[in-house]
Amino acid sequence: MSTTRRGQLVATVSALAATFALGGCGGGAGSEGSGDDTITIGVSLPLTGDFAEPGKGVERGYKAWAKIVNDKGGLLGRKVELKILDDQSNADRVVSDYEQLIGKDEVDLVFGPFSTRLVVPSARVAEEYGMLFVEPAGAAPEVFEQGFKNLFYAAPAVANDHYNHLAEYILALPADQRPKSVAYSAMDDPFAQGTAYGLKDKLEAAGIKTAVDEVYPPNTTDFGPIAAKIADSKADMVVGGSQYQDGVNLIVALQQLNYQPKIAAFSTAPTSPEFAEAIGNKTEGVLAPTGYTQKADYPSNKEFVEKYTEQFGKAPEEDEANAYTTGQVVAAAVEAAKCASQDEECQAKLIEFLRGNEVETVVGPLKWDDKGRPQSAHMIQQWVDGEIQIVLPEEQKEADFVFPKPKW
């Protein structure tokens, strides 16, 4: 018997024992340090390595969710306990972490990690055990092409649709104002490429030329050669499929070459609180898609912002919000199914609830298709007058779209 199957059998037997002892599927799975009064949730996150910065943001979001839930009496009257492991941004490590959390530690529930690179292999482990797998950061198309039956992405839209509102804006411009050419530069990462190429596909289909198309390894630090290609192309628009540090490094390299695009859009990086200082406070006009704003008037968002700020001394950003949303989605399923354990019947109930219901979250109401893709859209933020504000869509805007982009 394989290690996975052996772990699954142990987990199932333990869960069934708890079920018979408690007369229902709401019993604990007998995880380390937990009991009938505790729901233990297993998580593996990149707290070191390439994805450490956003990974720590996700960790804070999970911890904020757990504290707020516990302050209100927990789930099903039971305290929530997080068991978090560091996968070191490594796909092999994330697999062994979830094998340990589910098969050995016998956690009651699991939350997903950060990054598509880590979500896909860890989701396979969760599916092997029949566990609900809600995740905050696996938005690339390949996540939803694996045939997972247990996976749900806890954000408004998948990566390829992040720039939909920007594409609509550009294509609605008079022909003589539209950008004629675009330079694309993306990290070799499914999410980063998904955001950039989702926009690329839409603009190319409308006849807007691709001037540069560069993909770079995640550990790239010297962006001089890529910046030179972009600057030499004189493209009207630059799109960066980036995480944080790579986005910053590319922008700084472009600034040094005095490249001045009419539109500059970068995924993830511009939404970070450290972004402005990192690029010399030359942010005006820079764009980024986002699934979250602290100002959103959703019922639970005000509490989240207030309590998170009290706990960590600063307001939450998108990574933290998506992690918190993961907790909200799982909590909604737990409360509806009235159970939280590895019991097969319980996990099936949790998954079934999310397949057929909408959940209110800090990023808005979420519902999913049969592949776990959320059925909404990302907003577009832009740095305007020294702060990042929603500019698209029109009904949610906080400031007018700045076009063309001022010089940086």
C-alpha positions as a Markdown table, in Angstrom:
| # | Residue | x | y | z |
|---|---|---|---|---|
| 1 | Met | 0.0 | 0.0 | 0.0 |
| 2 | Ser | 1.4 | 3.4 | -0.9 |
| 3 | Thr | 2.2 | 6.0 | 1.8 |
| 4 | Thr | -0.7 | 8.1 | 0.5 |
| 5 | Arg | -3.2 | 5.3 | 0.6 |
| 6 | Arg | -2.0 | 4.1 | 4.0 |
| 7 | Gly | -2.3 | 7.7 | 5.3 |
| 8 | Gln | -5.8 | 7.9 | 3.8 |
| 9 | Leu | -6.9 | 4.7 | 5.5 |
| 10 | Val | -5.6 | 5.8 | 8.9 |
| 11 | Ala | -7.3 | 9.2 | 8.5 |
| 12 | Thr | -10.6 | 7.6 | 7.5 |
| 13 | Val | -10.5 | 5.1 | 10.4 |
| 14 | Ser | -9.8 | 7.9 | 12.8 |
| 15 | Ala | -12.5 | 10.1 | 11.5 |
| 16 | Leu | -15.0 | 7.2 | 11.6 |
| 17 | Ala | -14.1 | 6.5 | 15.2 |
| 18 | Ala | -14.7 | 10.1 | 16.1 |
| 19 | Thr | -18.0 | 10.0 | 14.2 |
| 20 | Phe | -19.3 | 7.0 | 16.2 |
| 21 | Ala | -18.0 | 8.4 | 19.4 |
| 22 | Leu | -19.9 | 11.7 | 18.9 |
| 23 | Gly | -22.9 | 10.5 | 17.0 |
| 24 | Gly | -22.3 | 12.5 | 13.9 |
| 25 | Cys | -19.7 | 13.9 | 11.4 |
| 26 | Gly | -18.9 | 17.0 | 13.4 |
| 27 | Gly | -16.3 | 15.3 | 15.5 |
| 28 | Gly | -12.6 | 16.1 | 15.4 |
| 29 | Ala | -10.1 | 14.1 | 13.5 |
| 30 | Gly | -7.9 | 13.5 | 16.5 |
| 31 | Ser | -5.1 | 15.8 | 15.3 |
| 32 | Glu | -2.1 | 16.6 | 17.5 |
| 33 | Gly | -2.9 | 19.1 | 20.2 |
| 34 | Ser | -6.7 | 19.1 | 19.3 |
| 35 | Gly | -9.7 | 17.4 | 20.8 |
| 36 | Asp | -13.5 | 17.5 | 20.5 |
| 37 | Asp | -13.5 | 21.2 | 21.4 |
| 38 | Thr | -10.9 | 22.1 | 18.7 |
| 39 | Ile | -11.0 | 22.2 | 14.9 |
| 40 | Thr | -7.5 | 21.9 | 13.5 |
| 41 | Ile | -6.8 | 23.3 | 10.1 |
| 42 | Gly | -3.6 | 22.4 | 8.2 |
| 43 | Val | -1.8 | 24.8 | 6.0 |
| 44 | Ser | 1.5 | 24.8 | 4.1 |
| 45 | Leu | 2.8 | 28.2 | 3.1 |
| 46 | Pro | 6.0 | 29.6 | 1.4 |
| 47 | Leu | 7.4 | 31.4 | 4.4 |
| 48 | Thr | 10.9 | 31.3 | 3.0 |
| 49 | Gly | 12.1 | 31.1 | -0.6 |
| 50 | Asp | 10.9 | 32.8 | -3.8 |
| 51 | Phe | 7.3 | 33.4 | -2.6 |
| 52 | Ala | 8.1 | 34.3 | 1.0 |
| 53 | Glu | 6.7 | 37.9 | 0.9 |
| 54 | Pro | 3.2 | 37.1 | -0.4 |
| 55 | Gly | 3.3 | 33.8 | 1.6 |
| 56 | Lys | 3.7 | 35.7 | 4.8 |
| 57 | Gly | 0.8 | 38.0 | 3.8 |
| 58 | Val | -1.4 | 34.9 | 3.3 |
| 59 | Glu | -0.3 | 33.7 | 6.7 |
| 60 | Arg | -1.4 | 36.9 | 8.3 |
| 61 | Gly | -4.7 | 36.7 | 6.6 |
| 62 | Tyr | -5.3 | 33.2 | 7.9 |
| 63 | Lys | -4.3 | 34.2 | 11.4 |
| 64 | Ala | -6.6 | 37.2 | 11.3 |
| 65 | Trp | -9.5 | 35.0 | 10.2 |
| 66 | Ala | -8.8 | 32.5 | 13.0 |
| 67 | Lys | -8.6 | 35.2 | 15.7 |
| 68 | Ile | -11.9 | 36.8 | 14.6 |
| 69 | Val | -13.7 | 33.5 | 14.5 |
| 70 | Asn | -12.3 | 32.4 | 17.9 |
| 71 | Asp | -13.3 | 35.7 | 19.4 |
| 72 | Lys | -16.8 | 35.0 | 18.4 |
| 73 | Gly | -16.8 | 31.5 | 19.8 |
| 74 | Gly | -15.2 | 29.5 | 17.1 |
| 75 | Leu | -16.9 | 27.2 | 14.4 |
| 76 | Leu | -19.7 | 24.9 | 15.6 |
| 77 | Gly | -18.8 | 26.1 | 19.1 |
| 78 | Arg | -15.2 | 24.8 | 18.7 |
| 79 | Lys | -12.0 | 26.7 | 18.8 |
| 80 | Val | -10.1 | 27.0 | 15.5 |
| 81 | Glu | -6.4 | 26.1 | 15.6 |
| 82 | Leu | -4.1 | 26.6 | 12.6 |
| 83 | Lys | -1.2 | 24.2 | 12.0 |
| 84 | Ile | 1.1 | 26.0 | 9.6 |
| 85 | Leu | 4.2 | 24.5 | 7.9 |
| 86 | Asp | 6.8 | 26.2 | 5.7 |
| 87 | Asp | 7.1 | 24.6 | 2.3 |
| 88 | Gln | 10.1 | 26.9 | 1.4 |
| 89 | Ser | 8.4 | 27.7 | -1.9 |
| 90 | Asn | 9.2 | 24.2 | -3.1 |
| 91 | Ala | 6.7 | 22.0 | -4.9 |
| 92 | Asp | 8.1 | 18.7 | -3.5 |
| 93 | Arg | 8.0 | 20.1 | 0.0 |
| 94 | Val | 4.4 | 21.2 | -0.2 |
| 95 | Val | 3.4 | 17.7 | -1.2 |
| 96 | Ser | 5.1 | 16.2 | 1.8 |
| 97 | Asp | 3.7 | 18.9 | 4.0 |
| 98 | Tyr | 0.1 | 18.1 | 3.1 |
| 99 | Glu | 0.7 | 14.4 | 3.3 |
| 100 | Gln | 1.9 | 15.0 | 6.8 |
| 101 | Leu | -0.9 | 17.3 | 7.8 |
| 102 | Ile | -3.7 | 15.1 | 6.5 |
| 103 | Gly | -2.2 | 11.5 | 6.8 |
| 104 | Lys | -0.1 | 11.8 | 9.9 |
| 105 | Asp | -1.3 | 14.8 | 11.9 |
| 106 | Glu | -4.9 | 14.1 | 10.9 |
| 107 | Val | -6.0 | 17.7 | 10.7 |
| 108 | Asp | -9.8 | 18.3 | 10.4 |
| 109 | Leu | -9.6 | 20.7 | 7.4 |
| 110 | Val | -7.0 | 22.2 | 5.1 |
| 111 | Phe | -6.5 | 25.6 | 3.5 |
| 112 | Gly | -4.5 | 26.0 | 0.3 |
| 113 | Pro | -1.0 | 27.6 | -0.1 |
| 114 | Phe | 0.2 | 30.5 | -2.1 |
| 115 | Ser | 1.1 | 30.3 | -5.8 |
| 116 | Thr | -0.2 | 28.2 | -8.6 |
| 117 | Arg | 3.1 | 26.3 | -8.6 |
| 118 | Leu | 2.3 | 25.0 | -5.1 |
| 119 | Val | -1.5 | 24.9 | -5.4 |
| 120 | Val | -1.6 | 22.2 | -8.1 |
| 121 | Pro | 0.6 | 19.6 | -6.4 |
| 122 | Ser | -1.0 | 20.2 | -3.0 |
| 123 | Ala | -4.5 | 20.0 | -4.4 |
| 124 | Arg | -3.7 | 16.6 | -5.8 |
| 125 | Val | -2.9 | 15.4 | -2.3 |
| 126 | Ala | -6.1 | 16.9 | -0.9 |
| 127 | Glu | -8.1 | 15.2 | -3.6 |
| 128 | Glu | -6.4 | 11.9 | -3.0 |
| 129 | Tyr | -7.8 | 12.1 | 0.6 |
| 130 | Gly | -11.2 | 13.5 | -0.5 |
| 131 | Met | -10.6 | 16.8 | 1.4 |
| 132 | Leu | -12.2 | 20.1 | 0.5 |
| 133 | Phe | -9.5 | 22.4 | -0.8 |
| 134 | Val | -10.2 | 26.1 | -0.9 |
| 135 | Glu | -7.1 | 28.1 | -1.9 |
| 136 | Pro | -6.3 | 31.9 | -2.1 |
| 137 | Ala | -3.7 | 32.1 | -4.8 |
| 138 | Gly | -3.9 | 29.5 | -7.6 |
| 139 | Ala | -5.5 | 31.5 | -10.4 |
| 140 | Ala | -3.7 | 30.2 | -13.5 |
| 141 | Pro | -5.7 | 28.3 | -16.1 |
| 142 | Glu | -3.8 | 25.1 | -15.4 |
| 143 | Val | -5.3 | 24.9 | -11.9 |
| 144 | Phe | -8.7 | 24.4 | -13.4 |
| 145 | Glu | -7.6 | 22.0 | -16.1 |
| 146 | Gln | -6.6 | 19.2 | -13.7 |
| 147 | Gly | -10.1 | 17.8 | -13.2 |
| 148 | Phe | -10.2 | 18.6 | -9.5 |
| 149 | Lys | -13.6 | 18.0 | -7.9 |
| 150 | Asn | -12.7 | 19.5 | -4.5 |
| 151 | Leu | -10.9 | 22.8 | -5.4 |
| 152 | Phe | -12.4 | 26.3 | -5.1 |
| 153 | Tyr | -10.4 | 29.6 | -5.7 |
| 154 | Ala | -11.2 | 32.2 | -3.1 |
| 155 | Ala | -11.0 | 35.4 | -5.2 |
| 156 | Pro | -13.3 | 37.1 | -7.8 |
| 157 | Ala | -11.6 | 35.9 | -11.0 |
| 158 | Val | -9.0 | 33.6 | -12.5 |
| 159 | Ala | -5.7 | 35.0 | -13.8 |
| 160 | Asn | -6.7 | 35.2 | -17.5 |
| 161 | Asp | -9.6 | 37.4 | -16.6 |
| 162 | His | -7.8 | 39.8 | -14.2 |
| 163 | Tyr | -7.4 | 42.5 | -16.9 |
| 164 | Asn | -10.8 | 42.2 | -18.5 |
| 165 | His | -11.9 | 45.7 | -17.5 |
| 166 | Leu | -8.7 | 47.2 | -18.7 |
| 167 | Ala | -9.0 | 45.5 | -22.1 |
| 168 | Glu | -12.5 | 46.8 | -22.4 |
| 169 | Tyr | -11.3 | 50.3 | -21.6 |
| 170 | Ile | -8.5 | 50.2 | -24.2 |
| 171 | Leu | -10.7 | 48.8 | -26.9 |
| 172 | Ala | -13.3 | 51.4 | -26.3 |
| 173 | Leu | -10.8 | 54.2 | -27.0 |
| 174 | Pro | -11.0 | 56.0 | -30.4 |
| 175 | Ala | -8.7 | 54.2 | -32.8 |
| 176 | Asp | -6.2 | 57.1 | -33.0 |
| 177 | Gln | -5.8 | 57.0 | -29.2 |
| 178 | Arg | -5.4 | 53.3 | -28.6 |
| 179 | Pro | -1.8 | 51.9 | -28.0 |
| 180 | Lys | -0.5 | 50.6 | -31.3 |
| 181 | Ser | 2.0 | 48.2 | -29.7 |
| 182 | Val | 2.6 | 46.5 | -26.4 |
| 183 | Ala | 5.6 | 45.0 | -24.6 |
| 184 | Tyr | 4.9 | 42.0 | -22.4 |
| 185 | Ser | 7.3 | 40.7 | -19.8 |
| 186 | Ala | 6.3 | 37.9 | -17.5 |
| 187 | Met | 7.8 | 35.7 | -14.8 |
| 188 | Asp | 7.9 | 32.0 | -15.7 |
| 189 | Asp | 5.0 | 31.4 | -13.4 |
| 190 | Pro | 1.5 | 30.2 | -14.3 |
| 191 | Phe | -0.2 | 33.0 | -12.4 |
| 192 | Ala | 2.1 | 35.8 | -13.6 |
| 193 | Gln | 1.9 | 34.6 | -17.2 |
| 194 | Gly | -1.8 | 34.1 | -17.0 |
| 195 | Thr | -2.5 | 37.7 | -16.0 |
| 196 | Ala | -0.2 | 39.1 | -18.8 |
| 197 | Tyr | -1.2 | 36.8 | -21.5 |
| 198 | Gly | -4.9 | 37.0 | -20.8 |
| 199 | Leu | -4.7 | 40.7 | -21.7 |
| 200 | Lys | -2.3 | 39.9 | -24.6 |
| 201 | Asp | -4.8 | 37.6 | -26.2 |
| 202 | Lys | -7.6 | 40.2 | -26.0 |
| 203 | Leu | -5.5 | 43.0 | -27.4 |
| 204 | Glu | -3.9 | 41.0 | -30.2 |
| 205 | Ala | -7.4 | 39.8 | -31.2 |
| 206 | Ala | -8.3 | 43.5 | -31.6 |
| 207 | Gly | -5.2 | 44.1 | -33.8 |
| 208 | Ile | -2.9 | 45.7 | -31.3 |
| 209 | Lys | 0.7 | 44.6 | -32.1 |
| 210 | Thr | 3.0 | 42.7 | -29.7 |
| 211 | Ala | 6.3 | 44.4 | -29.8 |
| 212 | Val | 8.1 | 42.4 | -27.1 |
| 213 | Asp | 7.3 | 39.1 | -25.4 |
| 214 | Glu | 9.8 | 38.1 | -22.7 |
| 215 | Val | 9.6 | 35.3 | -20.1 |
| 216 | Tyr | 12.1 | 35.2 | -17.3 |
| 217 | Pro | 13.0 | 32.8 | -14.5 |
| 218 | Pro | 11.6 | 33.5 | -11.0 |
| 219 | Asn | 15.0 | 34.1 | -9.6 |
| 220 | Thr | 15.9 | 36.8 | -12.1 |
| 221 | Thr | 17.5 | 39.9 | -10.5 |
| 222 | Asp | 19.1 | 41.7 | -13.5 |
| 223 | Phe | 16.3 | 43.2 | -15.6 |
| 224 | Gly | 18.7 | 45.4 | -17.6 |
| 225 | Pro | 18.5 | 43.3 | -20.8 |
| 226 | Ile | 14.7 | 42.9 | -20.8 |
| 227 | Ala | 14.3 | 46.6 | -20.0 |
| 228 | Ala | 16.5 | 47.4 | -23.0 |
| 229 | Lys | 14.4 | 45.4 | -25.3 |
| 230 | Ile | 11.3 | 47.1 | -24.1 |
| 231 | Ala | 12.8 | 50.5 | -24.4 |
| 232 | Asp | 14.2 | 49.9 | -27.8 |
| 233 | Ser | 10.8 | 48.7 | -29.0 |
| 234 | Lys | 9.3 | 52.1 | -28.1 |
| 235 | Ala | 6.0 | 50.2 | -27.3 |
| 236 | Asp | 3.1 | 52.4 | -26.3 |
| 237 | Met | 2.3 | 50.1 | -23.5 |
| 238 | Val | 4.1 | 47.8 | -21.1 |
| 239 | Val | 2.5 | 44.9 | -19.3 |
| 240 | Gly | 4.4 | 43.0 | -16.5 |
| 241 | Gly | 3.2 | 39.6 | -15.4 |
| 242 | Ser | 5.0 | 40.0 | -12.0 |
| 243 | Gln | 5.0 | 39.1 | -8.4 |
| 244 | Tyr | 6.5 | 41.8 | -6.2 |
| 245 | Gln | 10.3 | 42.1 | -6.3 |
| 246 | Asp | 10.6 | 41.3 | -10.0 |
| 247 | Gly | 8.0 | 43.9 | -10.9 |
| 248 | Val | 9.9 | 46.5 | -8.9 |
| 249 | Asn | 13.2 | 45.6 | -10.5 |
| 250 | Leu | 11.8 | 45.8 | -14.0 |
| 251 | Ile | 10.2 | 49.2 | -13.4 |
| 252 | Val | 13.4 | 50.6 | -11.9 |
| 253 | Ala | 15.4 | 49.3 | -15.0 |
| 254 | Leu | 12.8 | 51.0 | -17.3 |
| 255 | Gln | 13.1 | 54.2 | -15.4 |
| 256 | Gln | 16.8 | 54.2 | -15.8 |
| 257 | Leu | 16.4 | 54.0 | -19.5 |
| 258 | Asn | 13.9 | 56.8 | -19.6 |
| 259 | Tyr | 11.3 | 54.6 | -21.2 |
| 260 | Gln | 7.9 | 56.4 | -21.0 |
| 261 | Pro | 4.9 | 54.3 | -22.0 |
| 262 | Lys | 1.4 | 55.6 | -22.3 |
| 263 | Ile | 0.0 | 52.7 | -20.2 |
| 264 | Ala | 2.0 | 50.6 | -17.6 |
| 265 | Ala | 0.3 | 47.7 | -16.0 |
| 266 | Phe | 1.9 | 45.2 | -13.5 |
| 267 | Ser | 0.2 | 42.4 | -11.7 |
| 268 | Thr | 0.6 | 42.2 | -7.9 |
| 269 | Ala | 3.6 | 44.6 | -7.3 |
| 270 | Pro | 1.8 | 48.0 | -7.4 |
| 271 | Thr | -0.7 | 46.9 | -4.8 |
| 272 | Ser | 2.0 | 46.3 | -2.2 |
| 273 | Pro | 2.4 | 49.0 | 0.5 |
| 274 | Glu | 6.2 | 49.1 | -0.1 |
| 275 | Phe | 5.8 | 49.6 | -3.8 |
| 276 | Ala | 5.9 | 53.4 | -3.9 |
| 277 | Glu | 9.1 | 53.8 | -2.0 |
| 278 | Ala | 10.7 | 50.9 | -3.9 |
| 279 | Ile | 10.4 | 52.7 | -7.3 |
| 280 | Gly | 11.3 | 56.1 | -6.0 |
| 281 | Asn | 7.8 | 57.3 | -5.5 |
| 282 | Lys | 7.3 | 57.6 | -9.2 |
| 283 | Thr | 4.0 | 55.8 | -9.2 |
| 284 | Glu | 1.6 | 58.1 | -11.0 |
| 285 | Gly | -0.5 | 56.2 | -13.6 |
| 286 | Val | 0.8 | 52.7 | -12.8 |
| 287 | Leu | -2.0 | 50.1 | -13.0 |
| 288 | Ala | -2.7 | 46.7 | -11.4 |
| 289 | Pro | -5.6 | 44.4 | -11.3 |
| 290 | Thr | -7.0 | 43.7 | -7.8 |
| 291 | Gly | -9.7 | 41.5 | -6.3 |
| 292 | Tyr | -9.8 | 43.6 | -3.1 |
| 293 | Thr | -10.1 | 47.1 | -1.7 |
| 294 | Gln | -10.1 | 48.1 | 1.9 |
| 295 | Lys | -12.9 | 50.5 | 1.1 |
| 296 | Ala | -15.3 | 47.8 | -0.2 |
| 297 | Asp | -18.7 | 48.1 | 1.3 |
| 298 | Tyr | -19.3 | 44.4 | 1.9 |
| 299 | Pro | -20.8 | 43.4 | 5.2 |
| 300 | Ser | -17.8 | 41.6 | 6.7 |
| 301 | Asn | -15.1 | 43.9 | 5.2 |
| 302 | Lys | -15.2 | 46.7 | 7.7 |
| 303 | Glu | -14.8 | 44.3 | 10.6 |
| 304 | Phe | -11.9 | 42.6 | 8.8 |
| 305 | Val | -10.0 | 45.8 | 8.1 |
| 306 | Glu | -10.5 | 47.1 | 11.7 |
| 307 | Lys | -9.6 | 43.8 | 13.4 |
| 308 | Tyr | -6.7 | 43.0 | 11.1 |
| 309 | Thr | -5.2 | 46.5 | 11.6 |
| 310 | Glu | -5.5 | 46.1 | 15.4 |
| 311 | Gln | -3.8 | 42.7 | 15.2 |
| 312 | Phe | -0.9 | 43.6 | 12.8 |
| 313 | Gly | -0.6 | 47.4 | 13.0 |
| 314 | Lys | -1.4 | 48.0 | 9.3 |
| 315 | Ala | -4.4 | 47.6 | 7.0 |
| 316 | Pro | -4.7 | 44.3 | 4.9 |
| 317 | Glu | -3.8 | 44.0 | 1.3 |
| 318 | Glu | -5.0 | 41.7 | -1.4 |
| 319 | Asp | -3.0 | 38.6 | -0.3 |
| 320 | Glu | -4.3 | 38.9 | 3.2 |
| 321 | Ala | -7.8 | 39.5 | 2.0 |
| 322 | Asn | -7.8 | 36.4 | -0.2 |
| 323 | Ala | -6.5 | 34.3 | 2.7 |
| 324 | Tyr | -9.3 | 35.7 | 4.9 |
| 325 | Thr | -11.8 | 34.9 | 2.2 |
| 326 | Thr | -10.6 | 31.3 | 2.1 |
| 327 | Gly | -11.4 | 31.1 | 5.8 |
| 328 | Gln | -14.8 | 32.6 | 5.2 |
| 329 | Val | -15.6 | 30.2 | 2.4 |
| 330 | Val | -14.6 | 27.1 | 4.4 |
| 331 | Ala | -16.5 | 28.5 | 7.5 |
| 332 | Ala | -19.7 | 28.9 | 5.4 |
| 333 | Ala | -19.4 | 25.3 | 4.3 |
| 334 | Val | -18.7 | 24.0 | 7.8 |
| 335 | Glu | -21.7 | 25.9 | 9.3 |
| 336 | Ala | -24.0 | 24.7 | 6.5 |
| 337 | Ala | -22.8 | 21.0 | 6.7 |
| 338 | Lys | -22.6 | 21.2 | 10.5 |
| 339 | Cys | -19.4 | 19.2 | 10.5 |
| 340 | Ala | -15.6 | 19.6 | 10.4 |
| 341 | Ser | -13.6 | 16.4 | 10.1 |
| 342 | Gln | -11.9 | 14.0 | 7.7 |
| 343 | Asp | -15.0 | 11.8 | 7.7 |
| 344 | Glu | -15.8 | 11.1 | 4.0 |
| 345 | Glu | -19.5 | 12.1 | 4.4 |
| 346 | Cys | -18.5 | 15.4 | 6.1 |
| 347 | Gln | -16.1 | 16.3 | 3.3 |
| 348 | Ala | -18.6 | 15.5 | 0.7 |
| 349 | Lys | -21.1 | 17.7 | 2.3 |
| 350 | Leu | -18.7 | 20.6 | 2.5 |
| 351 | Ile | -17.8 | 20.3 | -1.2 |
| 352 | Glu | -21.5 | 19.9 | -2.2 |
| 353 | Phe | -22.4 | 23.1 | -0.4 |
| 354 | Leu | -19.9 | 25.2 | -2.2 |
| 355 | Arg | -20.8 | 23.6 | -5.6 |
| 356 | Gly | -24.4 | 25.0 | -5.3 |
| 357 | Asn | -24.2 | 28.1 | -3.1 |
| 358 | Glu | -23.0 | 31.7 | -3.1 |
| 359 | Val | -20.9 | 32.8 | -0.1 |
| 360 | Glu | -20.6 | 36.4 | 1.1 |
| 361 | Thr | -17.0 | 37.5 | 1.7 |
| 362 | Val | -14.7 | 40.5 | 2.0 |
| 363 | Val | -14.1 | 40.4 | -1.7 |
| 364 | Gly | -17.8 | 40.3 | -2.5 |
| 365 | Pro | -20.2 | 37.4 | -3.1 |
| 366 | Leu | -18.5 | 34.4 | -4.6 |
| 367 | Lys | -19.9 | 31.4 | -6.5 |
| 368 | Trp | -18.1 | 28.9 | -8.6 |
| 369 | Asp | -18.4 | 26.8 | -11.8 |
| 370 | Asp | -17.9 | 23.0 | -11.8 |
| 371 | Lys | -14.1 | 23.5 | -12.0 |
| 372 | Gly | -13.8 | 25.7 | -9.0 |
| 373 | Arg | -13.5 | 29.0 | -11.0 |
| 374 | Pro | -15.1 | 32.0 | -9.4 |
| 375 | Gln | -17.6 | 33.8 | -11.6 |
| 376 | Ser | -16.8 | 37.5 | -11.1 |
| 377 | Ala | -14.2 | 40.0 | -12.2 |
| 378 | His | -11.2 | 41.9 | -10.9 |
| 379 | Met | -11.2 | 45.7 | -10.5 |
| 380 | Ile | -8.4 | 47.8 | -11.9 |
| 381 | Gln | -6.4 | 50.0 | -9.6 |
| 382 | Gln | -4.2 | 52.9 | -10.6 |
| 383 | Trp | -1.9 | 55.2 | -8.7 |
| 384 | Val | -3.6 | 58.6 | -8.8 |
| 385 | Asp | -2.4 | 61.6 | -6.7 |
| 386 | Gly | -0.1 | 59.5 | -4.6 |
| 387 | Glu | -2.4 | 56.7 | -3.7 |
| 388 | Ile | -3.7 | 53.6 | -5.4 |
| 389 | Gln | -7.4 | 53.8 | -6.2 |
| 390 | Ile | -10.0 | 51.9 | -8.2 |
| 391 | Val | -10.5 | 53.4 | -11.6 |
| 392 | Leu | -12.4 | 50.5 | -13.4 |
| 393 | Pro | -15.2 | 49.5 | -13.7 |
| 394 | Glu | -17.1 | 52.7 | -13.7 |
| 395 | Glu | -19.6 | 51.7 | -11.1 |
| 396 | Gln | -16.9 | 51.0 | -8.5 |
| 397 | Lys | -14.3 | 53.7 | -9.3 |
| 398 | Glu | -12.8 | 55.9 | -6.7 |
| 399 | Ala | -10.9 | 58.1 | -9.2 |
| 400 | Asp | -10.8 | 58.8 | -12.9 |
| 401 | Phe | -8.6 | 56.7 | -15.2 |
| 402 | Val | -5.4 | 58.6 | -15.9 |
| 403 | Phe | -4.4 | 58.3 | -19.6 |
| 404 | Pro | -1.9 | 58.7 | -20.9 |
| 405 | Lys | 0.4 | 57.8 | -18.0 |
| 406 | Pro | 2.5 | 60.7 | -16.7 |
| 407 | Lys | 6.3 | 60.4 | -17.0 |
| 408 | Trp | 8.1 | 58.6 | -14.2 |
